[in-house]
Structures are given as C-alpha cells and as structure tokens.
Amino acid sequence: MRITGLKTWLMQVAGDGRRAKARSIAKDKPGLSRRNWLFLKIYTDEGLTGVGECSGWPSAIRTMLHDLEPVLKGEDPQHIERLWHKVKLAAMGHGHVGTPLGGALAGIDMALWDIKGKALGQPVWSLLGGKVRDRVPAYAHADHPERAQDLAERGFTLLKASSTSRGEVDVKRLFAIREAVGDKVDLCLDAKGAPWMGLQDAIALGRRLEPLRLAFYEEPLPPEAILDYPKLRQAVSTPIATGERYGFLGDFRTLFELGAVDVIQPDTGRSGGITQMRKMAALAEAFGGMIAPHSGSLGPLAEFAAVHLMAATPNCLAIERVEDDWPGREEVLTNACRAEGGSFAVPDLPGLGVDIIESEIERHPVQLSVDLPTAAATAEHAQGGSDFAWTGLLRRRAGYLG
C-alpha cells in the first residue's frame, strides 16, 4: 500500500451562547469565533483513506501540509514512526517551528493511525496495547455556580474555571463554585498563562486558592517562564498543570527534569499526534505525573484521537471537553463523540471509527482566525490599565493578596 496524496479542509467555527467570548468576536462578523478547524485526508492506492485534524494556527498549517505532501507520496502509510521522523526532518531547515509543525504532524499522524487500524480491522486503541479503561473521563468548563451545578448533575466530576485576571473576582467566584457543588466534584483553575502574570503573582493567587483543594492549577505562568515553574510548584501545595502551547516531547522533558509540573496538557491537534503524545504520557508516568489532553479550541475529530489514546494510557487524568459547543460540531463527522455521564465511551470501529462530512465542512469558509480586541478592551488600554501593556499588574496583584 502506498500514499497517493492528501487533501485539506479549513472551516470557520461559529460562536455559541455559552462558549462565545466577547474578545473573540468581530463587530463586522457577528457570531464568529476565532476558532478554525483544519481537517485532512490521506489517500492510498488501495482505496483506504485516513482522516486527521490539525491545530496550532490552522490557516498556516494548511500551507505547511501541502508543502509536506511530496514527502509522503509513494510511502507505505503503515510505517508511522518512520514517516513521523521523515516529516520532521523535512521541515528542519526552516528552524524550530514549534506548534505549527507539531500541528501538521498531529493531523498526518492521526490519519496514518486511522489507515493502519482500517487495514488491520482494529480500533486504534487496540494497536496501542489495548484498553486500560472502558470509558475515558472528561472535564468541562464552568465559570459560575449555576453552570457548575448543571454540569455536576450531568455526571461531570471534574470542572474547570478560567481566570479573568481580576484578582479578587476570580477568588470569590471559585469559592462560590466550590460551595455550589460541594466536595464530590473536583475543581481546577485555568490562569491562561498570561504574559503579565509574574512568579509572585502566581504564588499569591495559588495560595489564596489552596483551601479549595484544586485538582490542578493550570498555566499560572506564561510558557516562556519555564524556569519559574519549579519555584511556583515549591511555593504552593496545588498540583501544577501546563503544556497546551508546547509542540514536542523535549519541552515536556524539560518540565519534568526541572520538577516544574504534575499534570501535562498536550493539545491533541498540535503536539505531534498519537505517536508523540503516547511518548509524552510515558514520560509523565516515569516522573509520577498525569496527562490531561487539551481540547479548548479543537474540533471533534481530534477528540476521537484523544479518546483512543487515553483508553490505552494508564496515567490519564481526564480529557478536556468543550461541552455545549457550537451545534455544528456534531454535523461535520459521521459519528458524534459525546461525554455521557462525564466520560467518553471508547469506539470499537476500525481505525479512529469516524469520517469527515466534506460537504458540511465546505459550507463554513474561513472569515476570521485571530482574536480581535473589543471596544471595551481598547478603552481600557487607552486608560493605561490594559492587558496589552501589562500595566494592570499591581492592581490585579492587590486582589490576589486580599
């Protein structure tokens, strides 16, 4: 069997009432979020095809994929490890291209595993050593008590709130969520890795939240502040999580060797695919860590890949779930991946067990791909208190310190 080519589809994702954020919607493009979903399909001379999904910067990665197509043509798709390294080597001359290359590799790798599973008549999890669990746990987003109660009633036992960088507001909101759901539901906070968050600020906020017994404290520092992460971890008792903006295994090696992290969060669409993420999971296992794949901006195909991988991964904490996402999420694939009762059923069909619906994807051409500041944020910037200039640091820190 030989690869004959690939094809890509890039689509715009609309916003949903619960998920859409004002900063991500353009005034002249109402209802659109900055999220783009990039799907690909690899074709073979035996008629088998495989599908994958890429993230990182989808519109840029689409160009990269077509540049890499000649590297794959004529190759046997079943030699996945070999092709993974061949693709990475082909891009090496452009420098360390980080998550864009990680994203291209992720989609290619997913598609190759899909082909291999179909060729052997086995689901991908079976090729990864078999299941260690029949259902894969998920966690969902809850930024206020009412939402948290709703998700808890649906069966979610792990919920995540996101920081607004407003100090006392975030602290009070987390305590209100804890009071609403009680001790039977675990909570965590995504601090968003904001560039204005310094080490002392992250420590101050982390200490304020310690009575909540959070499952993890996510991205309390920006990804480039990697040398500050071990200091933070020593200063707070809450487990530290990060990794959604890293693209390769070596980044996670550094985190663990420094003693910087407890939970890694590689993004299923931009961290090199199943082949590399299983190595990340093994690395975490060796250091006593857990893996919780990121999925905040991903489409539904990468979610299938994450479920297969985590079904075969002993140190899986949970998969991030965009619950109540844009309804079109379930219309672009032949099967839906739903978190029923707070967990995913593991697919049993060969390969990934799903295909894309090309005609539906093509109905949503891309119009927006980056965050656009709102009028309110621009006004705040003009007053000298904007995140853009990082001048709000001391004001926010006062809120953390109480």
C-alpha positions as CSV (number, residue, x, y, z in Angstrom):
1,M,0.0,0.0,0.0
2,R,1.3,3.5,-0.9
3,I,0.2,7.0,-0.2
4,T,-1.0,8.8,-3.3
5,G,-1.8,12.3,-1.8
6,L,-3.7,14.3,0.7
7,K,-6.4,16.9,0.8
8,T,-7.3,19.5,3.4
9,W,-10.4,21.3,4.6
10,L,-10.3,24.5,6.6
11,M,-13.6,25.8,8.2
12,Q,-14.9,28.6,10.3
13,V,-16.4,27.8,13.7
14,A,-19.3,29.9,14.8
15,G,-19.8,31.0,18.4
16,D,-22.2,29.6,20.9
17,G,-24.2,31.5,23.5
18,R,-22.4,29.7,26.4
19,R,-18.9,29.4,24.8
20,A,-18.5,32.6,22.8
21,K,-16.3,35.2,24.3
22,A,-16.6,38.9,23.5
23,R,-12.9,39.2,22.8
24,S,-13.1,36.6,20.1
25,I,-15.9,38.1,18.1
26,A,-15.5,40.8,15.5
27,K,-18.1,43.5,15.3
28,D,-18.4,43.1,11.5
29,K,-18.6,39.3,11.7
30,P,-21.2,38.7,14.4
31,G,-21.4,35.1,15.7
32,L,-18.0,34.1,14.6
33,S,-15.3,32.9,16.9
34,R,-11.6,32.9,16.1
35,R,-11.6,29.1,16.0
36,N,-10.8,27.4,12.7
37,W,-10.9,23.6,12.3
38,L,-8.5,22.1,9.9
39,F,-9.1,18.5,8.7
40,L,-7.1,16.4,6.3
41,K,-7.5,13.1,4.5
42,I,-4.6,10.9,3.3
43,Y,-5.3,8.7,0.3
44,T,-3.7,5.4,-0.7
45,D,-3.5,3.3,-3.9
46,E,-5.6,0.5,-2.3
47,G,-8.6,2.8,-1.6
48,L,-8.1,3.1,2.1
49,T,-8.2,6.7,3.5
50,G,-7.3,8.1,6.9
51,V,-8.5,11.4,8.5
52,G,-6.8,13.7,10.9
53,E,-7.1,17.2,12.5
54,C,-4.6,19.9,13.0
55,S,-4.4,22.8,15.4
56,G,-1.8,25.4,16.3
57,W,-2.5,28.0,13.6
58,P,-4.8,26.2,11.2
59,S,-4.6,28.5,8.3
60,A,-0.8,28.5,8.4
61,I,-0.6,24.7,8.9
62,R,-2.8,24.1,5.8
63,T,0.0,25.6,3.7
64,M,2.6,23.5,5.6
65,L,0.6,20.3,4.9
66,H,0.6,20.9,1.2
67,D,4.3,21.6,1.2
68,L,4.9,18.3,3.0
69,E,2.7,16.3,0.7
70,P,5.6,15.2,-1.6
71,V,7.4,13.9,1.5
72,L,4.6,11.4,2.0
73,K,3.7,10.4,-1.6
74,G,4.8,6.9,-2.5
75,E,5.4,5.9,1.1
76,D,3.8,2.9,2.9
77,P,1.4,4.5,5.4
78,Q,1.8,1.7,7.9
79,H,5.3,2.7,8.8
80,I,4.1,5.5,11.1
81,E,7.1,6.1,13.2
82,R,9.4,6.3,10.2
83,L,7.1,8.8,8.4
84,W,6.8,10.9,11.6
85,H,10.5,11.4,11.6
86,K,10.8,11.9,7.9
87,V,8.3,14.7,8.0
88,K,10.0,16.4,10.9
89,L,13.4,16.1,9.2
90,A,11.9,17.6,6.0
91,A,10.9,20.7,8.0
92,M,14.1,21.1,10.0
93,G,15.6,23.5,7.5
94,H,13.0,26.1,8.5
95,G,14.2,26.1,12.1
96,H,12.3,25.1,15.2
97,V,8.8,25.8,14.0
98,G,7.1,24.7,17.3
99,T,3.4,24.1,17.4
100,P,2.7,24.7,13.7
101,L,4.9,21.8,12.8
102,G,3.6,19.9,15.8
103,G,0.1,20.6,14.4
104,A,0.9,19.4,10.9
105,L,2.5,16.2,12.3
106,A,-0.6,15.7,14.6
107,G,-3.0,15.6,11.6
108,I,-0.8,13.4,9.5
109,D,-0.1,11.0,12.3
110,M,-3.8,10.7,13.2
111,A,-4.6,9.9,9.6
112,L,-1.8,7.3,9.4
113,W,-3.1,5.5,12.5
114,D,-6.6,5.6,11.1
115,I,-5.4,3.9,7.9
116,K,-3.4,1.3,9.9
117,G,-6.4,0.5,12.0
118,K,-8.6,0.1,9.0
119,A,-6.1,-2.1,7.2
120,L,-5.9,-4.4,10.2
121,G,-9.6,-4.2,11.1
122,Q,-8.7,-2.9,14.6
123,P,-9.6,0.3,16.5
124,V,-6.5,2.5,17.2
125,W,-6.6,1.8,20.9
126,S,-6.1,-1.9,20.2
127,L,-2.9,-1.1,18.3
128,L,-1.6,0.9,21.2
129,G,-1.6,-2.0,23.6
130,G,-5.3,-2.4,24.3
131,K,-7.6,-0.7,26.8
132,V,-6.9,0.0,30.4
133,R,-10.4,1.5,30.8
134,D,-13.7,1.1,29.0
135,R,-14.7,4.8,29.5
136,V,-12.4,7.8,29.4
137,P,-13.1,10.6,32.0
138,A,-13.7,14.1,30.8
139,Y,-13.8,17.5,32.4
140,A,-15.9,20.5,31.4
141,H,-15.8,24.3,31.8
142,A,-17.8,26.1,34.5
143,D,-17.3,29.8,35.1
144,H,-20.1,30.4,37.6
145,P,-22.0,28.3,40.2
146,E,-25.1,27.7,38.2
147,R,-23.2,26.2,35.3
148,A,-21.2,24.1,37.7
149,Q,-24.3,22.7,39.2
150,D,-25.7,21.9,35.8
151,L,-22.6,20.0,34.7
152,A,-22.3,18.2,38.0
153,E,-25.9,16.9,37.5
154,R,-24.9,15.6,34.1
155,G,-22.2,13.5,35.7
156,F,-19.1,15.6,35.4
157,T,-16.9,15.1,38.5
158,L,-14.1,17.5,37.4
159,L,-14.8,21.1,36.4
160,K,-12.5,24.0,35.3
161,A,-13.0,27.7,35.7
162,S,-11.0,30.3,33.7
163,S,-9.2,33.3,35.2
164,T,-10.3,36.8,34.2
165,S,-7.1,38.3,35.6
166,R,-9.2,40.3,38.1
167,G,-7.8,39.0,41.3
168,E,-10.5,39.0,44.0
169,V,-13.2,38.4,41.4
170,D,-11.6,35.1,40.4
171,V,-11.0,34.1,44.0
172,K,-14.6,34.7,45.1
173,R,-16.0,33.0,42.0
174,L,-14.0,29.8,42.7
175,F,-15.1,29.7,46.3
176,A,-18.8,30.2,45.2
177,I,-18.4,27.3,42.7
178,R,-17.0,25.1,45.4
179,E,-19.9,25.9,47.7
180,A,-22.4,25.2,44.9
181,V,-21.1,21.7,44.0
182,G,-19.7,20.6,47.4
183,D,-16.8,18.2,47.8
184,K,-18.0,15.5,45.4
185,V,-16.8,17.4,42.4
186,D,-13.1,18.3,41.8
187,L,-12.3,21.8,40.6
188,C,-9.3,23.4,38.8
189,L,-8.4,26.9,37.6
190,D,-7.0,27.8,34.2
191,A,-5.0,31.0,34.7
192,K,-4.4,31.2,30.9
193,G,-0.6,31.7,31.0
194,A,-1.0,35.4,30.7
195,P,2.2,37.4,29.9
196,W,1.6,39.8,32.7
197,M,1.5,37.1,35.4
198,G,4.8,37.1,37.2
199,L,6.0,34.4,39.6
200,Q,5.0,36.4,42.8
201,D,1.5,37.0,41.3
202,A,1.1,33.3,40.5
203,I,2.2,32.3,44.0
204,A,-0.1,34.8,45.6
205,L,-3.2,33.6,43.7
206,G,-2.2,30.0,44.2
207,R,-2.0,30.4,48.0
208,R,-5.4,32.2,48.1
209,L,-6.9,29.2,46.4
210,E,-5.3,26.4,48.4
211,P,-8.3,25.9,50.7
212,L,-10.3,24.8,47.6
213,R,-8.1,21.7,47.2
214,L,-7.9,22.2,43.4
215,A,-7.2,19.2,41.3
216,F,-4.7,21.4,39.4
217,Y,-3.6,25.0,38.8
218,E,-3.3,25.4,35.0
219,E,-0.9,27.7,33.2
220,P,-0.3,30.1,36.2
221,L,2.7,31.4,34.2
222,P,3.3,32.0,30.5
223,P,5.0,29.1,28.7
224,E,8.3,31.0,28.2
225,A,8.6,31.4,32.0
226,I,9.7,27.7,32.3
227,L,12.4,28.4,34.8
228,D,9.9,29.9,37.2
229,Y,7.6,26.9,37.2
230,P,9.7,24.9,39.7
231,K,9.8,27.8,42.1
232,L,6.0,28.1,41.9
233,R,5.5,24.4,42.4
234,Q,7.6,24.5,45.6
235,A,5.7,27.5,46.9
236,V,2.1,26.2,46.6
237,S,0.5,22.8,47.5
238,T,-1.8,22.6,44.5
239,P,-0.6,20.4,41.6
240,I,0.7,22.4,38.6
241,A,-0.5,21.8,35.0
242,T,0.7,23.2,31.7
243,G,1.7,22.2,28.2
244,E,-1.1,23.1,25.8
245,R,1.2,25.5,23.9
246,Y,4.2,23.2,23.6
247,G,4.6,21.1,20.5
248,F,7.3,18.5,21.1
249,L,8.4,15.9,23.6
250,G,11.6,17.8,24.5
251,D,9.5,20.6,26.0
252,F,7.9,18.2,28.4
253,R,11.2,16.5,29.2
254,T,12.5,20.0,30.4
255,L,9.4,20.5,32.6
256,F,9.8,17.2,34.3
257,E,13.6,17.4,34.7
258,L,13.1,20.8,36.4
259,G,10.5,19.5,38.7
260,A,8.1,22.0,37.3
261,V,4.8,20.1,36.7
262,D,2.4,17.5,37.9
263,V,-0.1,17.3,35.0
264,I,0.8,17.8,31.3
265,Q,-1.7,19.0,28.8
266,P,-0.5,18.4,25.3
267,D,-3.0,19.6,22.7
268,T,-4.2,16.6,20.6
269,G,-4.1,18.7,17.4
270,R,-0.7,20.4,17.8
271,S,1.5,18.1,19.9
272,G,2.7,15.7,17.2
273,G,-0.2,13.3,17.2
274,I,-0.8,10.0,18.8
275,T,2.8,8.8,18.1
276,Q,4.4,11.6,20.1
277,M,1.6,12.0,22.7
278,R,2.0,8.4,23.8
279,K,5.6,9.1,24.5
280,M,4.6,12.3,26.5
281,A,2.3,10.1,28.5
282,A,5.1,7.6,29.2
283,L,7.5,10.4,30.2
284,A,4.9,11.7,32.6
285,E,4.3,8.2,34.0
286,A,8.1,7.9,34.6
287,F,8.0,11.0,36.8
288,G,4.8,10.1,38.6
289,G,2.8,12.7,36.6
290,M,-0.6,12.6,34.8
291,I,-1.7,13.6,31.3
292,A,-4.9,15.5,30.6
293,P,-5.1,16.4,26.8
294,H,-6.0,19.9,25.9
295,S,-9.0,20.5,23.6
296,G,-10.1,24.1,24.2
297,S,-10.2,25.1,20.5
298,L,-10.2,21.8,18.8
299,G,-12.8,20.2,16.6
300,P,-14.4,16.8,17.2
301,L,-12.0,14.6,15.2
302,A,-9.1,15.2,17.4
303,E,-11.4,14.3,20.3
304,F,-11.8,10.8,18.8
305,A,-8.0,10.5,18.6
306,A,-7.6,11.6,22.3
307,V,-10.2,9.0,23.4
308,H,-8.3,6.2,21.6
309,L,-5.0,7.3,23.1
310,M,-6.3,7.8,26.7
311,A,-8.2,4.5,26.6
312,A,-4.8,2.8,26.4
313,T,-2.9,5.2,28.8
314,P,-2.7,4.3,32.5
315,N,-1.9,7.7,33.8
316,C,-4.8,9.6,32.1
317,L,-6.4,12.2,34.4
318,A,-9.2,13.4,32.0
319,I,-9.7,14.8,28.5
320,E,-10.8,18.5,28.3
321,R,-14.4,18.7,26.9
322,V,-16.0,21.7,25.2
323,E,-19.5,20.8,26.5
324,D,-22.4,22.6,24.8
325,D,-20.2,23.8,22.0
326,W,-21.4,25.2,18.7
327,P,-24.1,22.7,17.4
328,G,-22.3,22.3,14.1
329,R,-19.6,20.3,15.9
330,E,-21.7,17.2,15.6
331,E,-22.6,17.8,11.9
332,V,-19.1,17.6,10.4
333,L,-18.4,14.0,11.3
334,T,-20.2,10.7,10.6
335,N,-20.3,9.8,14.3
336,A,-20.6,12.1,17.4
337,C,-18.2,11.9,20.3
338,R,-20.2,12.7,23.4
339,A,-19.3,12.8,27.0
340,E,-22.2,11.0,28.6
341,G,-22.2,11.0,32.4
342,G,-18.9,12.8,32.4
343,S,-17.0,10.3,30.3
344,F,-16.4,9.1,26.8
345,A,-17.3,5.6,25.5
346,V,-14.3,4.0,23.7
347,P,-15.1,3.5,20.0
348,D,-14.9,-0.1,18.7
349,L,-14.9,0.5,14.9
350,P,-11.6,0.0,13.0
351,G,-9.2,3.0,12.9
352,L,-10.5,6.1,14.6
353,G,-14.0,4.9,13.9
354,V,-15.2,8.1,12.2
355,D,-15.0,10.1,8.9
356,I,-15.5,13.7,8.0
357,I,-18.5,15.0,6.0
358,E,-16.8,17.1,3.4
359,S,-19.9,18.9,2.1
360,E,-20.8,20.2,5.6
361,I,-17.3,21.4,6.2
362,E,-17.2,23.3,2.9
363,R,-20.4,25.2,4.0
364,H,-18.3,27.2,6.5
365,P,-15.5,29.1,4.7
366,V,-13.0,30.9,7.0
367,Q,-13.6,34.6,7.7
368,L,-11.7,35.1,11.0
369,S,-8.7,33.4,12.6
370,V,-7.4,35.6,15.4
371,D,-8.7,37.4,18.5
372,L,-10.0,40.9,17.8
373,P,-10.0,43.3,20.7
374,T,-13.4,44.7,21.7
375,A,-14.2,48.3,22.1
376,A,-14.2,47.9,25.9
377,A,-10.8,46.4,25.9
378,T,-9.5,49.2,23.7
379,A,-10.9,51.8,26.0
380,E,-9.2,50.1,29.0
381,H,-6.0,50.2,27.1
382,A,-6.4,53.9,26.5
383,Q,-6.7,54.5,30.3
384,G,-3.5,52.7,30.9
385,G,-5.0,49.6,32.5
386,S,-5.0,47.2,29.6
387,D,-3.6,43.7,29.4
388,F,-1.9,44.8,26.1
389,A,0.5,47.0,28.0
390,W,0.7,44.7,31.1
391,T,0.2,47.8,33.3
392,G,-2.6,46.3,35.4
393,L,-0.2,44.1,37.2
394,L,-0.1,45.7,40.6
395,R,-3.8,46.4,40.7
396,R,-4.5,42.7,40.0
397,R,-2.0,41.5,42.5
398,A,-3.6,43.5,45.2
399,G,-6.7,41.5,44.6
400,Y,-4.8,38.2,44.8
401,L,-3.3,39.2,48.1
402,G,-6.6,40.2,49.6
